[in-house]
Amino acid sequence: MNYYYDIMVNLEDNNYMFYEWDELDNIEIIKKIPLFQVSSKVLKDIINNEIKVSKEFLDMIHNKTKVKKGYLEYVSLLASKNGAIILEFASDGVSIARSFLQVEDECNVLEVLYTIPILKFDYKIEKRIDKSKDLRIEKKIKDFINLEINTLYNNKDLEKIVFLYSEWFGKTKNNVAEMISDMQNKLKTGITDVEVKIYDLIKLSYNNV
């Protein structure tokens, strides 16, 4: 079996590029991990879908991935000449977590592939992974602001709604429902520096409580 060594990973339930990794994520160094070359079609399926692998594959990778404090039970690095991804599987073979690689690691993996045969990879597609048009940080900001808007509305906190709206749009309205609608519709158009300012303002208000 082929292995790759000393690689930084961020196992999550969705596809996040390395530049979207968050400081609160459980990022760790894998000391040693099984490496398999698959076809470009297989890699595309793996990236776009949750998959289920065979018991034979699970047995092959069982406790072969070494971390600082022990081993990960079912984890492997799968790569084609078009890219690479690390998958973690449950005991029934279903993929439960995934991590893309940092640029340097991916380049190094692709160089190593020339010495590794292509694996005949047995898998079934379970379901497609939803793709978000937003970057992870944008979704985080939208969700956070929407939660605050809904909380203020449910608590009938008119004063804070008016304050938030005026900071956001530079004006106020007499109709609370219209202000709520304006704020929610603005979030649907994307994130600008103004929305980042509102996000920071809301966080600051809780820090000062």
C-alpha positions in Angstrom: 0.0 0.0 0.0 1.1 3.5 -0.8 1.1 6.3 1.8 1.4 10.1 2.0 3.0 11.7 5.0 2.6 14.9 7.0 -0.5 16.5 5.5 -2.8 19.2 7.0 -6.5 18.4 6.9 -9.8 19.9 7.8 -12.4 17.1 7.9 -15.9 18.6 7.5 -19.2 17.4 6.1 -19.0 19.6 3.1 -16.4 20.6 0.4 -14.4 23.6 1.7 -11.4 24.8 -0.2 -8.3 25.5 2.0 -8.9 29.3 1.8 -12.3 28.8 3.4 -11.0 26.9 6.5 -12.1 28.6 9.7 -10.0 29.2 12.8 -12.7 27.3 14.8 -12.4 24.2 12.5 -10.7 21.1 13.8 -7.6 21.3 11.6 -5.0 18.7 12.3 -1.9 17.1 10.9 -2.1 13.6 9.6 1.3 11.9 9.9 0.6 9.0 7.6 -2.4 8.2 5.3 -3.2 5.5 2.6 -2.9 7.0 -0.9 -4.8 5.7 -3.9 -5.0 6.9 -7.5 -8.4 6.8 -9.0 -9.7 7.8 -12.4 -10.8 11.4 -13.1 -14.4 10.3 -13.4 -14.2 8.6 -10.0 -12.7 11.6 -8.4 -15.4 13.8 -9.8 -18.1 11.5 -8.4 -16.3 11.5 -5.0 -16.2 15.3 -4.8 -19.7 15.9 -5.9 -21.4 13.1 -3.9 -21.6 11.2 -0.7 -20.5 7.7 -1.5 -20.5 4.2 0.0 -17.5 2.0 -0.4 -17.1 -1.8 0.0 -16.2 -3.7 3.1 -13.0 -4.8 1.3 -11.9 -1.2 0.9 -12.7 -0.4 4.6 -10.7 -3.4 5.7 -7.8 -2.3 3.6 -7.6 1.2 5.2 -8.7 0.3 8.7 -6.6 2.1 11.3 -3.9 2.9 8.7 -4.2 6.7 9.1 -1.9 7.9 11.8 -2.4 11.2 13.7 -0.5 12.7 16.6 -2.6 10.8 19.2 -3.3 7.4 17.6 -5.1 6.4 14.4 -8.2 7.3 12.5 -10.3 4.3 11.8 -11.4 4.7 8.2 -9.7 7.5 6.3 -7.9 7.6 3.0 -6.5 10.0 0.4 -7.9 9.6 -3.1 -6.4 11.4 -6.1 -6.4 11.6 -9.8 -4.2 13.8 -12.0 -6.9 16.4 -11.7 -6.9 16.8 -8.0 -7.2 15.1 -4.6 -9.5 14.7 -1.6 -9.4 13.0 1.8 -12.5 11.0 2.9 -13.5 9.6 6.2 -16.0 6.7 6.3 -18.4 5.3 8.8 -18.2 1.6 9.6 -20.9 0.9 7.1 -18.8 2.4 4.3 -20.7 5.7 3.9 -18.5 8.8 3.6 -19.1 11.1 6.6 -16.3 13.8 6.3 -14.0 15.2 3.7 -11.1 17.6 3.2 -9.5 19.2 0.3 -5.7 19.7 0.4 -3.6 22.8 0.6 -1.9 23.8 -2.7 1.6 22.5 -1.8 0.3 19.2 -0.6 -1.9 18.7 -3.6 1.0 19.4 -6.0 3.2 16.9 -4.1 0.5 14.3 -4.2 0.1 14.7 -8.0 3.8 14.2 -8.5 3.7 11.0 -6.5 0.8 9.6 -8.6 3.1 8.7 -11.5 4.5 5.8 -9.5 1.1 4.5 -8.3 -1.3 2.3 -10.3 -5.0 3.4 -10.8 -7.2 1.6 -8.3 -10.4 -0.2 -9.5 -12.5 1.6 -7.0 -15.8 0.0 -6.0 -18.4 2.5 -4.7 -22.0 3.6 -4.9 -23.3 7.1 -5.0 -25.6 7.8 -2.0 -26.6 11.4 -2.6 -25.4 14.6 -4.2 -23.6 17.2 -2.1 -25.4 20.6 -2.3 -23.3 23.3 -3.7 -23.5 26.8 -2.3 -23.0 29.8 -4.5 -21.7 31.7 -1.5 -18.2 31.3 0.0 -18.4 29.8 3.5 -17.7 33.1 5.2 -20.5 34.8 3.2 -22.9 32.1 4.3 -21.8 32.5 7.9 -22.4 36.3 7.8 -25.8 35.9 6.1 -27.0 33.2 8.6 -25.8 35.3 11.6 -27.5 38.5 10.4 -30.7 36.7 9.5 -30.8 35.0 13.0 -30.4 38.5 14.6 -33.2 40.0 12.4 -35.6 37.1 13.3 -34.7 37.3 17.0 -35.3 41.0 17.2 -38.6 40.6 15.3 -39.8 37.7 17.5 -38.9 39.7 20.6 -40.6 42.8 19.2 -37.5 44.8 19.8 -38.5 47.8 17.6 -35.7 50.0 18.9 -32.9 47.6 17.8 -34.6 46.9 14.5 -34.7 50.6 13.7 -31.1 51.1 14.8 -29.9 48.2 12.7 -31.8 49.4 9.7 -30.6 52.9 10.0 -27.0 51.7 10.3 -27.5 49.5 7.2 -29.4 51.8 4.9 -28.8 55.3 6.3 -32.5 55.9 6.8 -35.5 54.6 8.7 -39.1 53.6 7.9 -42.3 53.7 9.9 -43.3 50.1 8.9 -41.3 47.4 10.8 -42.4 44.6 8.4 -41.0 46.7 5.5 -37.6 47.2 7.3 -37.4 43.4 8.0 -38.2 42.7 4.3 -35.6 45.2 3.1 -32.9 43.7 5.3 -33.7 40.1 4.3 -33.9 40.9 0.6 -30.6 42.7 0.8 -28.9 39.6 2.1 -30.1 37.7 -0.9 -28.2 39.9 -3.2 -24.8 39.1 -1.7 -22.3 40.4 0.9 -20.6 43.8 0.6 -18.6 45.8 3.1 -21.8 47.2 4.5 -23.1 43.7 5.5 -19.7 42.9 7.0 -20.0 46.2 9.1 -23.5 45.1 10.3 -22.2 41.6 11.1 -19.4 43.2 13.2 -21.8 45.6 14.8 -24.1 42.8 15.9 -21.2 40.8 17.3 -19.9 43.9 19.2 -23.3 44.4 20.7 -23.2 41.0 22.3 -19.6 41.4 23.5 -20.6 44.6 25.3 -23.5 42.9 27.2 
